[in-house]
Amino acid sequence: MFDNIIIGQYVPRESVIHRMDPRAKLICLFVFMIVLFVGNRITALVPGIFFVIAAFLLAQIPLRFFAKGLRIIAIIIFITFILHLFMTREGDVLFQGGWITLHEGALTQASLIALRLLLLVILASMLTLTTTPIDLTDGLEKLFGPLKKIGVPAHELALTMSIALRFIPTLLGETEKIVKAQMARGASFSEGSLVKRAKALVPLLVPLLIQSFKRAEDLATAMEARGYDGSANRTKYRQLHWKRSDTLMLVITVLTGVVIFLLRG
């Protein structure tokens, strides 16, 4: 039931994207996220589409695995598209029948928002699919490093974000076990209306929360037993190395952003 969710998973490969410095990946994602919302026309986002396709091909992630993982997110994006399509009242009327009125501006705006979300989700998913949790933590800590001067706990913040991503597949696995246990006792999660099936999932929240708190407590106990101290400024066994390929990828991302900005009109 939850096997198709890829957020927080890591797929080992020897690709160009996998070998990139995690700091470069994070910066590229941040820059792309900004320029993605700068483009106010679909034609302006065409360079972004080619950029994401090229990054996906370089990452060597299996297409079938990636497509299955985006199935649920695609449903959410489609619902967002439908909501904007019928709630936006801009431009000329393209279709009117009964209570349904479709405007030209609504179609354009809904398509633009859906495309933005799709590109952003694909690139953000590739970040976790091509970066180990340890590298992601180190990269976030390095980027948050300057914030230590103003009292921001950079290491603790980076570790918290990394653990949150890492525990997504674990929590999904726990949820699937609870669902199977409930189904063995006669519960049904696939019959009835959508509202009925949603209500059937409510009893899963209590055992899932209990398991989540138990795992968090076990993790905290294990870290304390090993003498963990986030403010110890200890050295690292694995050092990050910024390479020329990282600089090249960052330059390509910035140039893509410049092209999108120039095409925005």
C-alpha positions as a Markdown table, in Angstrom:
| # | Residue | x | y | z |
|---|---|---|---|---|
| 1 | Met | 0.0 | 0.0 | 0.0 |
| 2 | Phe | 2.8 | 2.4 | 0.9 |
| 3 | Asp | 5.6 | 0.8 | -1.2 |
| 4 | Asn | 5.3 | 3.4 | -4.0 |
| 5 | Ile | 6.3 | 6.4 | -1.8 |
| 6 | Ile | 9.9 | 7.4 | -2.6 |
| 7 | Ile | 10.3 | 10.4 | -0.3 |
| 8 | Gly | 13.2 | 9.8 | 2.1 |
| 9 | Gln | 14.5 | 6.8 | 0.2 |
| 10 | Tyr | 18.0 | 6.5 | -1.2 |
| 11 | Val | 18.9 | 4.6 | -4.4 |
| 12 | Pro | 22.6 | 3.8 | -4.7 |
| 13 | Arg | 24.1 | 4.5 | -8.1 |
| 14 | Glu | 27.5 | 5.6 | -9.5 |
| 15 | Ser | 26.0 | 8.6 | -11.4 |
| 16 | Val | 27.2 | 12.1 | -11.8 |
| 17 | Ile | 24.4 | 13.4 | -9.5 |
| 18 | His | 25.2 | 10.8 | -6.8 |
| 19 | Arg | 28.9 | 12.0 | -6.8 |
| 20 | Met | 28.0 | 15.6 | -6.4 |
| 21 | Asp | 28.7 | 17.5 | -3.2 |
| 22 | Pro | 25.5 | 17.6 | -1.1 |
| 23 | Arg | 26.0 | 21.3 | -0.6 |
| 24 | Ala | 25.9 | 21.8 | -4.4 |
| 25 | Lys | 22.7 | 19.8 | -4.7 |
| 26 | Leu | 21.0 | 21.8 | -1.9 |
| 27 | Ile | 22.1 | 25.1 | -3.5 |
| 28 | Cys | 21.0 | 24.0 | -6.9 |
| 29 | Leu | 17.6 | 23.0 | -5.5 |
| 30 | Phe | 17.2 | 26.3 | -3.7 |
| 31 | Val | 18.1 | 28.4 | -6.8 |
| 32 | Phe | 15.9 | 26.3 | -9.0 |
| 33 | Met | 13.0 | 26.7 | -6.6 |
| 34 | Ile | 13.3 | 30.5 | -6.7 |
| 35 | Val | 13.6 | 30.8 | -10.4 |
| 36 | Leu | 10.7 | 28.3 | -10.9 |
| 37 | Phe | 8.3 | 30.7 | -9.3 |
| 38 | Val | 9.8 | 33.7 | -11.2 |
| 39 | Gly | 8.6 | 32.3 | -14.5 |
| 40 | Asn | 5.0 | 33.5 | -15.0 |
| 41 | Arg | 4.4 | 31.8 | -18.3 |
| 42 | Ile | 4.5 | 28.1 | -19.4 |
| 43 | Thr | 6.9 | 29.0 | -22.2 |
| 44 | Ala | 9.3 | 30.5 | -19.7 |
| 45 | Leu | 9.4 | 27.2 | -17.8 |
| 46 | Val | 10.5 | 25.2 | -20.9 |
| 47 | Pro | 14.2 | 25.5 | -19.9 |
| 48 | Gly | 13.3 | 24.3 | -16.5 |
| 49 | Ile | 11.7 | 21.2 | -18.0 |
| 50 | Phe | 14.8 | 20.4 | -20.0 |
| 51 | Phe | 16.9 | 21.0 | -16.9 |
| 52 | Val | 14.9 | 18.5 | -14.8 |
| 53 | Ile | 14.9 | 15.9 | -17.6 |
| 54 | Ala | 18.7 | 16.2 | -18.0 |
| 55 | Ala | 19.2 | 15.9 | -14.2 |
| 56 | Phe | 16.9 | 12.8 | -14.1 |
| 57 | Leu | 18.9 | 11.1 | -16.9 |
| 58 | Leu | 22.2 | 11.9 | -15.2 |
| 59 | Ala | 20.9 | 10.5 | -11.9 |
| 60 | Gln | 20.2 | 7.1 | -13.5 |
| 61 | Ile | 17.1 | 6.5 | -11.4 |
| 62 | Pro | 14.8 | 3.7 | -12.8 |
| 63 | Leu | 11.9 | 5.4 | -14.6 |
| 64 | Arg | 9.4 | 2.8 | -13.5 |
| 65 | Phe | 10.4 | 3.1 | -9.8 |
| 66 | Phe | 10.3 | 6.9 | -10.0 |
| 67 | Ala | 6.9 | 7.0 | -11.8 |
| 68 | Lys | 5.3 | 4.7 | -9.2 |
| 69 | Gly | 6.6 | 6.9 | -6.4 |
| 70 | Leu | 5.1 | 10.0 | -8.0 |
| 71 | Arg | 1.7 | 8.5 | -8.4 |
| 72 | Ile | 0.2 | 9.8 | -5.2 |
| 73 | Ile | 1.9 | 13.2 | -5.6 |
| 74 | Ala | 0.5 | 13.4 | -9.1 |
| 75 | Ile | -3.0 | 12.9 | -7.8 |
| 76 | Ile | -2.5 | 15.8 | -5.4 |
| 77 | Ile | -1.1 | 18.0 | -8.2 |
| 78 | Phe | -4.1 | 17.0 | -10.4 |
| 79 | Ile | -6.5 | 18.0 | -7.6 |
| 80 | Thr | -4.7 | 21.4 | -7.3 |
| 81 | Phe | -5.0 | 21.8 | -11.0 |
| 82 | Ile | -8.8 | 21.2 | -10.9 |
| 83 | Leu | -9.3 | 23.6 | -8.0 |
| 84 | His | -7.5 | 26.4 | -9.7 |
| 85 | Leu | -9.3 | 25.6 | -13.0 |
| 86 | Phe | -12.8 | 26.2 | -11.6 |
| 87 | Met | -12.0 | 28.7 | -8.9 |
| 88 | Thr | -10.0 | 31.3 | -10.9 |
| 89 | Arg | -12.1 | 33.9 | -12.7 |
| 90 | Glu | -9.7 | 35.6 | -15.1 |
| 91 | Gly | -9.7 | 36.1 | -18.9 |
| 92 | Asp | -12.2 | 35.2 | -21.5 |
| 93 | Val | -14.8 | 32.5 | -21.1 |
| 94 | Leu | -13.8 | 29.4 | -22.9 |
| 95 | Phe | -16.7 | 27.2 | -21.8 |
| 96 | Gln | -19.9 | 27.7 | -19.9 |
| 97 | Gly | -22.5 | 25.1 | -19.2 |
| 98 | Gly | -24.7 | 24.9 | -16.1 |
| 99 | Trp | -22.7 | 25.7 | -13.0 |
| 100 | Ile | -19.4 | 25.1 | -14.8 |
| 101 | Thr | -17.6 | 28.1 | -16.2 |
| 102 | Leu | -14.1 | 27.8 | -17.6 |
| 103 | His | -12.0 | 30.9 | -18.2 |
| 104 | Glu | -8.9 | 31.3 | -20.3 |
| 105 | Gly | -6.9 | 32.7 | -17.4 |
| 106 | Ala | -7.9 | 29.9 | -15.2 |
| 107 | Leu | -6.6 | 27.3 | -17.6 |
| 108 | Thr | -3.3 | 29.1 | -17.9 |
| 109 | Gln | -2.9 | 29.7 | -14.2 |
| 110 | Ala | -3.8 | 26.1 | -13.3 |
| 111 | Ser | -1.4 | 24.6 | -15.8 |
| 112 | Leu | 1.4 | 26.9 | -14.6 |
| 113 | Ile | 0.9 | 26.0 | -11.0 |
| 114 | Ala | 0.7 | 22.3 | -11.7 |
| 115 | Leu | 3.8 | 22.4 | -13.8 |
| 116 | Arg | 5.7 | 24.3 | -11.1 |
| 117 | Leu | 4.7 | 21.8 | -8.5 |
| 118 | Leu | 5.6 | 18.8 | -10.7 |
| 119 | Leu | 9.1 | 20.1 | -11.6 |
| 120 | Leu | 9.8 | 21.0 | -7.9 |
| 121 | Val | 8.6 | 17.7 | -6.6 |
| 122 | Ile | 10.7 | 15.8 | -9.2 |
| 123 | Leu | 13.9 | 17.7 | -8.4 |
| 124 | Ala | 13.3 | 17.5 | -4.6 |
| 125 | Ser | 12.7 | 13.8 | -4.8 |
| 126 | Met | 16.0 | 13.3 | -6.7 |
| 127 | Leu | 17.8 | 15.1 | -3.8 |
| 128 | Thr | 16.9 | 12.3 | -1.4 |
| 129 | Leu | 17.1 | 9.5 | -3.9 |
| 130 | Thr | 20.7 | 10.5 | -4.8 |
| 131 | Thr | 22.0 | 11.6 | -1.3 |
| 132 | Thr | 22.5 | 9.5 | 1.8 |
| 133 | Pro | 21.1 | 10.8 | 5.1 |
| 134 | Ile | 24.6 | 11.3 | 6.4 |
| 135 | Asp | 25.7 | 13.4 | 3.5 |
| 136 | Leu | 22.5 | 15.3 | 3.6 |
| 137 | Thr | 23.1 | 16.1 | 7.3 |
| 138 | Asp | 26.7 | 17.2 | 6.6 |
| 139 | Gly | 25.7 | 19.4 | 3.7 |
| 140 | Leu | 22.9 | 21.1 | 5.7 |
| 141 | Glu | 25.2 | 21.6 | 8.6 |
| 142 | Lys | 27.9 | 23.2 | 6.4 |
| 143 | Leu | 25.3 | 25.5 | 4.8 |
| 144 | Phe | 23.9 | 26.5 | 8.2 |
| 145 | Gly | 27.4 | 27.0 | 9.6 |
| 146 | Pro | 27.4 | 30.9 | 9.3 |
| 147 | Leu | 24.2 | 31.0 | 11.3 |
| 148 | Lys | 26.1 | 29.7 | 14.4 |
| 149 | Lys | 27.5 | 33.2 | 14.8 |
| 150 | Ile | 24.0 | 34.4 | 15.7 |
| 151 | Gly | 23.2 | 31.5 | 18.0 |
| 152 | Val | 21.4 | 29.2 | 15.6 |
| 153 | Pro | 22.1 | 25.5 | 16.5 |
| 154 | Ala | 23.2 | 24.5 | 12.9 |
| 155 | His | 24.2 | 20.9 | 13.7 |
| 156 | Glu | 21.0 | 20.1 | 15.7 |
| 157 | Leu | 18.8 | 21.7 | 13.0 |
| 158 | Ala | 20.5 | 19.8 | 10.2 |
| 159 | Leu | 20.3 | 16.5 | 12.2 |
| 160 | Thr | 16.6 | 17.0 | 12.9 |
| 161 | Met | 15.8 | 17.6 | 9.2 |
| 162 | Ser | 17.8 | 14.6 | 8.2 |
| 163 | Ile | 16.2 | 12.3 | 10.7 |
| 164 | Ala | 12.8 | 13.5 | 9.7 |
| 165 | Leu | 13.5 | 12.6 | 6.1 |
| 166 | Arg | 15.1 | 9.3 | 7.1 |
| 167 | Phe | 12.1 | 8.3 | 9.2 |
| 168 | Ile | 9.5 | 8.8 | 6.5 |
| 169 | Pro | 10.0 | 5.3 | 5.0 |
| 170 | Thr | 10.2 | 3.8 | 8.5 |
| 171 | Leu | 6.9 | 5.3 | 9.5 |
| 172 | Leu | 5.3 | 4.2 | 6.3 |
| 173 | Gly | 6.5 | 0.7 | 7.0 |
| 174 | Glu | 5.0 | 0.8 | 10.5 |
| 175 | Thr | 1.7 | 2.1 | 9.0 |
| 176 | Glu | 1.6 | -0.8 | 6.6 |
| 177 | Lys | 2.1 | -3.3 | 9.4 |
| 178 | Ile | -0.7 | -1.8 | 11.4 |
| 179 | Val | -3.0 | -1.8 | 8.4 |
| 180 | Lys | -2.3 | -5.5 | 7.8 |
| 181 | Ala | -2.9 | -6.3 | 11.5 |
| 182 | Gln | -6.2 | -4.5 | 11.4 |
| 183 | Met | -7.2 | -6.3 | 8.1 |
| 184 | Ala | -6.4 | -9.6 | 9.8 |
| 185 | Arg | -9.0 | -8.7 | 12.4 |
| 186 | Gly | -11.6 | -8.0 | 9.8 |
| 187 | Ala | -11.1 | -4.2 | 9.2 |
| 188 | Ser | -11.6 | -3.0 | 5.6 |
| 189 | Phe | -9.7 | -0.1 | 4.0 |
| 190 | Ser | -10.6 | -0.7 | 0.3 |
| 191 | Glu | -14.4 | -0.9 | 0.4 |
| 192 | Gly | -17.1 | 1.8 | 0.6 |
| 193 | Ser | -17.0 | 5.5 | -0.3 |
| 194 | Leu | -13.9 | 7.7 | -0.1 |
| 195 | Val | -15.2 | 9.2 | 3.1 |
| 196 | Lys | -15.8 | 5.8 | 4.7 |
| 197 | Arg | -12.3 | 4.7 | 3.8 |
| 198 | Ala | -10.8 | 7.9 | 5.2 |
| 199 | Lys | -12.7 | 7.3 | 8.5 |
| 200 | Ala | -11.4 | 3.7 | 8.6 |
| 201 | Leu | -7.8 | 5.1 | 8.6 |
| 202 | Val | -8.5 | 7.2 | 11.8 |
| 203 | Pro | -8.0 | 4.3 | 14.2 |
| 204 | Leu | -4.5 | 3.8 | 12.8 |
| 205 | Leu | -3.3 | 7.2 | 14.1 |
| 206 | Val | -3.1 | 6.2 | 17.8 |
| 207 | Pro | -0.9 | 3.1 | 17.4 |
| 208 | Leu | 1.2 | 4.9 | 14.8 |
| 209 | Leu | 1.8 | 7.9 | 17.2 |
| 210 | Ile | 2.7 | 5.5 | 20.0 |
| 211 | Gln | 5.2 | 3.7 | 17.7 |
| 212 | Ser | 6.6 | 7.0 | 16.5 |
| 213 | Phe | 7.2 | 8.3 | 20.1 |
| 214 | Lys | 8.7 | 4.9 | 21.1 |
| 215 | Arg | 11.1 | 5.0 | 18.1 |
| 216 | Ala | 12.0 | 8.6 | 18.9 |
| 217 | Glu | 12.7 | 7.7 | 22.6 |
| 218 | Asp | 14.8 | 4.7 | 21.6 |
| 219 | Leu | 16.8 | 6.8 | 19.2 |
| 220 | Ala | 17.4 | 9.5 | 21.8 |
| 221 | Thr | 18.5 | 6.8 | 24.4 |
| 222 | Ala | 20.9 | 5.3 | 21.9 |
| 223 | Met | 22.4 | 8.7 | 21.0 |
| 224 | Glu | 22.9 | 9.5 | 24.7 |
| 225 | Ala | 24.4 | 6.1 | 25.4 |
| 226 | Arg | 27.0 | 6.8 | 22.8 |
| 227 | Gly | 27.8 | 10.2 | 24.3 |
| 228 | Tyr | 26.3 | 12.3 | 21.5 |
| 229 | Asp | 26.7 | 16.1 | 22.0 |
| 230 | Gly | 25.7 | 18.3 | 19.1 |
| 231 | Ser | 27.7 | 21.2 | 20.3 |
| 232 | Ala | 31.0 | 19.3 | 20.8 |
| 233 | Asn | 32.5 | 20.6 | 17.4 |
| 234 | Arg | 34.0 | 17.1 | 16.8 |
| 235 | Thr | 35.9 | 16.3 | 13.6 |
| 236 | Lys | 34.3 | 14.3 | 10.9 |
| 237 | Tyr | 35.5 | 11.0 | 9.4 |
| 238 | Arg | 33.9 | 11.8 | 6.0 |
| 239 | Gln | 34.9 | 15.2 | 4.6 |
| 240 | Leu | 33.0 | 17.0 | 1.9 |
| 241 | His | 34.9 | 18.0 | -1.2 |
| 242 | Trp | 33.6 | 20.6 | -3.6 |
| 243 | Lys | 34.6 | 19.6 | -7.2 |
| 244 | Arg | 34.7 | 21.3 | -10.5 |
| 245 | Ser | 31.6 | 19.3 | -11.6 |
| 246 | Asp | 29.7 | 20.8 | -8.6 |
| 247 | Thr | 30.6 | 24.3 | -9.8 |
| 248 | Leu | 29.7 | 23.4 | -13.4 |
| 249 | Met | 26.3 | 22.1 | -12.2 |
| 250 | Leu | 25.7 | 25.3 | -10.2 |
| 251 | Val | 26.6 | 27.5 | -13.1 |
| 252 | Ile | 24.2 | 25.5 | -15.4 |
| 253 | Thr | 21.4 | 25.9 | -12.8 |
| 254 | Val | 22.0 | 29.7 | -12.6 |
| 255 | Leu | 22.1 | 30.0 | -16.4 |
| 256 | Thr | 18.8 | 28.1 | -16.5 |
| 257 | Gly | 17.4 | 30.5 | -14.0 |
| 258 | Val | 18.6 | 33.5 | -16.1 |
| 259 | Val | 16.9 | 32.1 | -19.2 |
| 260 | Ile | 13.7 | 31.6 | -17.3 |
| 261 | Phe | 13.8 | 35.1 | -16.0 |
| 262 | Leu | 14.4 | 36.5 | -19.5 |
| 263 | Leu | 11.5 | 34.5 | -21.0 |
| 264 | Arg | 9.1 | 35.6 | -18.3 |
| 265 | Gly | 8.1 | 38.7 | -20.4 |
